[in-house]
Amino acid sequence: MKMRRLEIANQANERLVCMEVLPYEPSNERFPVVIFCHGFGYFKEEDGLFTEEAKRLADKGYACFYFDFSGCGESEGNYEQTTLTKLTQDLRSVHGYVTSLDYIDASDVSLIGHSFGTSVINATQITDVKRIVLGGAPFYPFELIKDLFTDFNENGISRRLATSERTRTMGPQFWEDLKHYKPEELIRKFTCPILFIHGKQDTIVPIKNMEELSSFALKPWRLILESSNHDFKPEREKAFQAVVELFPSQKNHTSA
């Protein structure tokens, strides 16, 4: 397995930091690719979920890329000024960069998201993909994210104390932009299989969200983790196994 740190410019010319995980040093082959999207105001590793999934999928022959959205983690930008639209632009920038690499098979792309990252995938509408995994997916994220803020002000600055003990602020543009997206209309435009994974004990995004959103998908698969929270603890191994099983082995993948 080969890992390296990349820097990718988004449409605002901000530097997005991305980790690339390859099965091995490429020669003449092209790898199928998986792009990961983390949750609201979080980090590319997604508390170890994405780092472990990337390792396991690389072992099956996939190139994996997980990145910090602008204003998060190591990436440049001001998250207070972000919108769902801007986050979709970040994903498109990463997708465009990754699929331009000569060792990537641009015809074999998969997407994995967690929490609000699933909303980004849904809103971006990169529909020519092989498969999608949506973990802890909100249905209408406006109400769920609003409730994270102890000082919510739809027309001004909202404030919350994030889990990392950082104070997270959000401007009014985020809420207005979010209202324009209709998840139930967007999700049905994907023709590929979509695996929904959700913890039944999730108190951040209650399981009803997944049940409603997945009901609009054309090819939904569902895994409910009976004892798990929003981070799939303590049943992460079941989640990892389900993700790996969704991806056929590609160790001999040599698309020209």
N, C-alpha and C positions, 0 to 999 in steps of 0.2 A: 504494500500500500504506500502511495506517495501523497504527501500533503504539502501545500504551499499557500502562502498568504497573497491575495491579489488585491489590487485597488482598481475600482471601476467607476468611471464618471457617470453621474446621472444627468438628466436633462437640465438641471440647474448648475451643472459643472461642479457638483459637490463630490467628494471622494467617498465611495462606498467600499468598506472593507469586507472582503469575501474570503472564505476558506475553500480551497479546492482539495478534494479527496479523490484520488485516482486509484484504480486497482493495481497499477504498476506503471512504469515509465512507458508512454506510448511510442510505438514505432510506425507501423503502417496502418494499424487498425483505427477505427473510430468507435468510441464508447457511447452507448446510450447514456442519457444524462438525467439527473434528478436535481431539481432546484427546491430549496427549503425556504419557507417564510415564517418568521417568528411572530410572537404576539405583540399586543399593545405596549409600546414604550419599553420593550424588553431587549434581549440580546440574541445574537445569531445562534448561540449554542442551545438556546431554549432549555436551560437548566439540565443539560446533558441528554435530552431527548434526541436532538438532531445530531450531536456528535456520535452517539451510539448507533443511530439508524444509518448515518453516513458510512460508518465503518463496516457495518453488516452488508449494506448494499454494494459498497466497493468490493467486498469479498465475493459478491455474486457477479461482478463485472461492470458495475455502473460507475460513471463519474458523478460525483456529488458536489454541490455548491451550496453553502449556507452563508448568509451575509447579514450585516447590520443595516436595517433601513436608515435613511438619512435622519440624523439627530439622535440615533441610538448607538450604544456601544462605542466602537471605534470609528464609526462613520461621521463625516462632517454634516453640518446642518443644524437647524433649530427645530426640535420636535414640537415646541409650543406653537409653531406656525404651520405645522403639517396639516394635511387633509388626507382622506382616503384616496382622492384623485392623485395626490403627489406620491403616495405610497405605491399606487399602481404604476406610476411612471418609473419609480425605482425598480420595481420588478421587471418592467419591460426593458429597462437599461441592462439589467443583469442578464435577462434572457437573450437579448440581442448580442451582448458580448460573448456569452457562453456558447451560443449556437454558431458563432462565427469562427470559433477555434477549429483548427484543421484536424484535431483528434476527437472531435465531438460529432456524433451522428445527429444532425439537426432534425431528422425525421422521427427520432425516438426520444421524446421529452416527457418527463413525468414531473408532477408538482406535489409537494407535501407542505401543509400548513398546520399551524397550531393556534388556537384561540383567534384573536383578531387577524392573524395571518391568513386564516381561511377566508375571511371577508375580503382581504386583498386579492387572493387568488380568484374568488368569485367575481369581483368587480373588474379585474384586469381583463378577463375574457380571452386568455390565450387558449383557444379551444382545440387547436390541433395538437393535442397531447394524448399519450397512450393510457395514462391512468392518473388519478388524483387521490390523495389521502388527506382528509380533513379531520383534525383532532380537536376536541373541545369546541366545536363550531357554534358560534352564536347565530341566531336567526336574524332578528333585528338588533344590531349591536348598539344602537343609540341609547336605549334604556339601560342596558347592562353596563356600558362604559360610564354613563352619567352617574350611576350609583357608586362607582369607584371613587368619585370625588366628594370629599367632605365639604368642600366649598364650591358648589356647582353654580356657574353663571353662564347661561346660554348666550348672553349678549356681551359678555366681558371675559375676564380671565378666570378660569376654573382651576382649583388647586386640590391636590391630593398628596398623601404621603405614600410613596411607592414602597414595595416590599424590600427594596434595597436600602431603605431609609433615606432616599433622595426625595426631595419635594418635586413633584411633577406638575407642571402648569400647562394649560391648554387654552389657546385662543378661541374666539367665537367662530372663526372660519371652519373649524373642524366639524362643529355640530351642524352648521348650515349645509356643508358639502355632503355630510353623511345622509341627510334626508333625501337626497336625489337618487339614491341607489335602492333598487327593489330586489332583494336577494332571491325571492321566489321566481322572479322572471329571469334572472341571470343564471341560476343554477340549472335550469332546464335546457339551457343552450349547450351544455356539455354532453357530448354523445359517448364519451369514454366511461368506463367503470369508475365509480367514486366510492372509496371506502371511508365510512364515517366511524370514528372511534370516540367513545365518550365514557367518562366515569359516572357511574350512577350516583355517587355521593358528591358530585361536583356542585359546590355552592356558589361559584363565580359565574359559571354558565350552566344553569340547570338543564338536565337532560331533555326537557321538553323542547329546547331549542333545536337540538339535533333531530329529534323526531319530526318536528315541523319542517325544517329545512330539507331533510332527506326525502320527505314525502313528495317534493317537487322535482327531485332528480330522476333522470331517465333510467340510470343503471346503478341504483344504490346498493351497497353492501354495508352492513352494520355490525359493529362489535361493541357490546356494552360490557364495561368492566364493573362488575357488581360492587366491589369494595373500594373503588378508586375515586380520587378527587380530580381536580382540574388538571393536575400534573401527571395523572395516571399512576399515582402511588397508592397502594403498594403493589400494583399489578403491571408494572412496566414491561416485564418480560413477555406477558401475553400480547401487549401492544406491539412490541418489537417483532415477535414471531408472526403476527398477522400482517405487518407491513412487509416483512421479508418474503412471506408466502405469496403476496400479491405480485411480486416481481419475479418473472422467470429468470433462471440462471442465464447469464450472458458471457460466461468466461471465454467462449470461443467466438464472440461477436466480432466480425471483421467486415462490416459494411464499408464499401468503397466510396 
